[in-house]
Amino acid sequence: MILSPEQDNSSTPRWFSGALEIGGQSSFDIKRDKRGILRSYPFMAFSDTDNPSFLQDLRKRFGGHISPSRLTLWRIHGYEAAEIGASTEPYTVIRHEAALAMENWLDADMEERVRIAQDLKNGSLSEADYKRYQELTIDPAFMAGAIDNRGPIAPQHHNSYESTGVKLKSVNKPLLDAIQTNHGGSLQVQTKAGSLIRAVPGHEYTTKRDSYVLVLKSAQARALISFALPYLKTPPFEGWDELLIDRIREGRKTETDNICIFVQDELAKFKVGETLDLSTNAQLADLFGLSHRTTMRRLSALPANIAQERRTVLRQNSGKFHKKKSPGFPGDF
C-alpha cells in the first residue's frame, strides 16, 4: 500500500534523493574565514533543470536561494544543507558518500569537519550501482523526485492528436537503465561529451560526459505518472490520463462525419444545378488536410448508393470540367 505524503515520514528524503541522483550536487566548500581559520561549508545545488517550478518549490520548501544571474541554479548551504544531505543517506547511490560525509560533519568539531570535507572533495563519486537503482526506482517518492527535476510531463503531438509523454534526462546512465527496466521507455544519447552548452546568456560550458534521455510515451508514461503521482510536487497537465486511442477514435469520427456531410451536400447541390462539378478525392484531401489514403478511408463510410452515384458523376465529368484542376493521385476521380 502506498501511503500519502502526509502519512509517509520518509517521503521527503526519498523524493529529494530521486531529484539528487538524476541531476544535482552535494559537496563542501572549503575556505578561510575573516580570521584566517579554515572552515568547511556543506552545500546542495540543482541547476539546468527542465522544470523551472522545481527550483521555486525547493526554495519554498527548504529555503536556500536562486541565483539572480542564473535563474536555473538553486543552492542551499550550511547546517540546512547538511541536514538535508544526511537525511538522504539511505536512498542515495552515487551521492551516498556525500550523504555520509554530511551526516558525520553534523557530529564533528571544526577541525574534523574540514578533514571530512577534504576527504570527500579529494575522492570521487560513489559507483553507480544498477541493482541498487532497481530497488530505488520502484519507490514512488524517489521516482517523483526524479520526474520533478529532470522529467517534464508534456503532451506529445501526433498529427492532430495528443498523448502523454515523459522525458527523463541525466548523465547517470545506470539510473536511467534501472528506470527503463522497471517502467519502460526508449533510452538514447542526448548530448555527447565535449559538446558546448549555452544554458543561459553569458553562461556556457563544455560537457564532460555523455548525457542521456529516457523517453516514455502514451501508456508507459501514464503508468509512470500514476505510480509517482501522490508524491509529485509539480502536477501533470490537465488531461494527461486520457487514453490516446479514445482521442484518435473521436478525431477519426469527426473527420468522417465532416467529409461525408460535405460530399452528400455537394452531390445534392449538383442534382439541382447549384454546382456543375464535384470535388475529386485529391481536392477533398487538400480541403480537409488529409492524406489521400486517409481520405479514401473516410469516404468508405458513405452509404453505398451515395458512393456509387458520386463515382458515376465524377467519371462522366472527368476531363469535361477539370481542365484547371489540381494534380490528382493515380487512379483518382
HULINFEN-V907194 format. One record per pair of residues at least 4 apart in sequence whose C-alpha atoms are under 6 Angstrom apart, sorted by the first residue. I is the first residue (numbers start at 0). GAP is how many residues later the second one is. D is the distance in whole Angstrom. If there is no record, write none. Layout:
BEGIN
i:I gap:GAP d:D
i:I gap:GAP d:D
END
This chain:
BEGIN
i:2 gap:4 d:6
i:2 gap:5 d:6
i:10 gap:4 d:6
i:10 gap:130 d:6
i:12 gap:4 d:6
i:12 gap:74 d:6
i:12 gap:75 d:5
i:13 gap:127 d:6
i:13 gap:128 d:5
i:14 gap:126 d:5
i:14 gap:127 d:5
i:14 gap:130 d:4
i:15 gap:129 d:6
i:16 gap:4 d:6
i:16 gap:71 d:6
i:16 gap:75 d:6
i:17 gap:124 d:4
i:17 gap:125 d:6
i:17 gap:127 d:5
i:17 gap:128 d:5
i:18 gap:126 d:4
i:18 gap:127 d:4
i:18 gap:130 d:5
i:19 gap:4 d:4
i:21 gap:124 d:6
i:21 gap:148 d:6
i:23 gap:21 d:6
i:23 gap:22 d:5
i:24 gap:19 d:5
i:24 gap:20 d:5
i:25 gap:17 d:6
i:25 gap:18 d:4
i:26 gap:15 d:6
i:26 gap:16 d:6
i:27 gap:13 d:5
i:27 gap:14 d:4
i:27 gap:15 d:6
i:27 gap:89 d:6
i:28 gap:11 d:6
i:28 gap:12 d:5
i:29 gap:9 d:6
i:29 gap:10 d:4
i:30 gap:7 d:6
i:30 gap:8 d:6
i:31 gap:4 d:5
i:31 gap:5 d:5
i:31 gap:6 d:4
i:31 gap:7 d:6
i:32 gap:4 d:5
i:38 gap:75 d:6
i:39 gap:74 d:5
i:40 gap:37 d:5
i:41 gap:35 d:5
i:41 gap:36 d:5
i:41 gap:40 d:6
i:42 gap:33 d:6
i:42 gap:34 d:4
i:42 gap:38 d:5
i:43 gap:31 d:6
i:43 gap:32 d:5
i:43 gap:37 d:6
i:44 gap:29 d:5
i:44 gap:30 d:4
i:45 gap:27 d:6
i:45 gap:28 d:5
i:46 gap:25 d:5
i:46 gap:26 d:4
i:47 gap:24 d:5
i:48 gap:100 d:6
i:48 gap:101 d:6
i:49 gap:100 d:6
i:57 gap:4 d:6
i:58 gap:4 d:4
i:58 gap:5 d:6
i:63 gap:11 d:6
i:63 gap:12 d:4
i:64 gap:9 d:6
i:64 gap:10 d:6
i:65 gap:7 d:6
i:65 gap:8 d:4
i:66 gap:4 d:6
i:66 gap:6 d:6
i:75 gap:5 d:6
i:76 gap:4 d:5
i:81 gap:4 d:6
i:81 gap:20 d:5
i:84 gap:14 d:5
i:85 gap:13 d:5
i:85 gap:16 d:5
i:85 gap:17 d:5
i:88 gap:7 d:6
i:88 gap:10 d:5
i:91 gap:4 d:5
i:93 gap:31 d:5
i:93 gap:32 d:4
i:93 gap:33 d:6
i:93 gap:34 d:5
i:100 gap:4 d:6
i:104 gap:8 d:5
i:107 gap:4 d:6
i:107 gap:5 d:6
i:117 gap:4 d:6
i:129 gap:44 d:5
i:132 gap:4 d:6
i:132 gap:42 d:6
i:132 gap:45 d:6
i:133 gap:44 d:5
i:136 gap:6 d:6
i:136 gap:42 d:6
i:139 gap:4 d:6
i:139 gap:87 d:6
i:139 gap:88 d:5
i:140 gap:90 d:5
i:143 gap:4 d:6
i:143 gap:84 d:5
i:143 gap:87 d:6
i:143 gap:88 d:5
i:145 gap:4 d:6
i:146 gap:4 d:4
i:149 gap:18 d:5
i:149 gap:19 d:6
i:150 gap:15 d:6
i:150 gap:16 d:5
i:150 gap:17 d:4
i:152 gap:12 d:6
i:152 gap:13 d:5
i:152 gap:83 d:6
i:153 gap:11 d:6
i:154 gap:7 d:6
i:154 gap:8 d:5
i:154 gap:9 d:5
i:154 gap:10 d:6
i:155 gap:6 d:5
i:155 gap:7 d:5
i:155 gap:8 d:6
i:155 gap:9 d:6
i:156 gap:4 d:6
i:156 gap:5 d:4
i:157 gap:4 d:6
i:162 gap:55 d:6
i:162 gap:81 d:5
i:163 gap:54 d:5
i:163 gap:76 d:6
i:164 gap:51 d:6
i:164 gap:52 d:4
i:164 gap:56 d:5
i:165 gap:49 d:6
i:165 gap:50 d:5
i:165 gap:55 d:6
i:166 gap:47 d:6
i:166 gap:48 d:5
i:167 gap:45 d:5
i:167 gap:46 d:5
i:168 gap:43 d:6
i:168 gap:44 d:4
i:169 gap:41 d:6
i:169 gap:42 d:5
i:170 gap:40 d:4
i:170 gap:41 d:6
i:172 gap:4 d:6
i:178 gap:4 d:6
i:179 gap:4 d:4
i:179 gap:5 d:6
i:184 gap:30 d:5
i:184 gap:31 d:4
i:185 gap:28 d:5
i:185 gap:29 d:5
i:186 gap:26 d:6
i:186 gap:27 d:4
i:187 gap:24 d:6
i:187 gap:25 d:6
i:188 gap:23 d:4
i:189 gap:21 d:6
i:189 gap:22 d:5
i:189 gap:23 d:6
i:190 gap:19 d:6
i:190 gap:20 d:5
i:191 gap:18 d:4
i:192 gap:14 d:5
i:192 gap:15 d:5
i:192 gap:16 d:4
i:192 gap:17 d:5
i:193 gap:12 d:6
i:193 gap:13 d:5
i:193 gap:14 d:6
i:194 gap:11 d:5
i:194 gap:12 d:5
i:195 gap:9 d:6
i:195 gap:10 d:4
i:196 gap:7 d:5
i:196 gap:8 d:5
i:196 gap:9 d:6
i:197 gap:6 d:4
i:198 gap:5 d:6
i:215 gap:4 d:6
i:215 gap:5 d:5
i:216 gap:4 d:5
i:224 gap:4 d:5
i:255 gap:42 d:5
i:268 gap:5 d:5
i:268 gap:6 d:6
i:269 gap:4 d:6
i:269 gap:5 d:5
i:269 gap:6 d:6
i:278 gap:4 d:6
i:279 gap:53 d:5
i:281 gap:46 d:5
i:284 gap:4 d:6
i:284 gap:5 d:5
i:284 gap:6 d:6
i:284 gap:7 d:6
i:284 gap:10 d:6
i:301 gap:5 d:6
i:313 gap:4 d:6
i:313 gap:19 d:6
i:327 gap:4 d:6
END
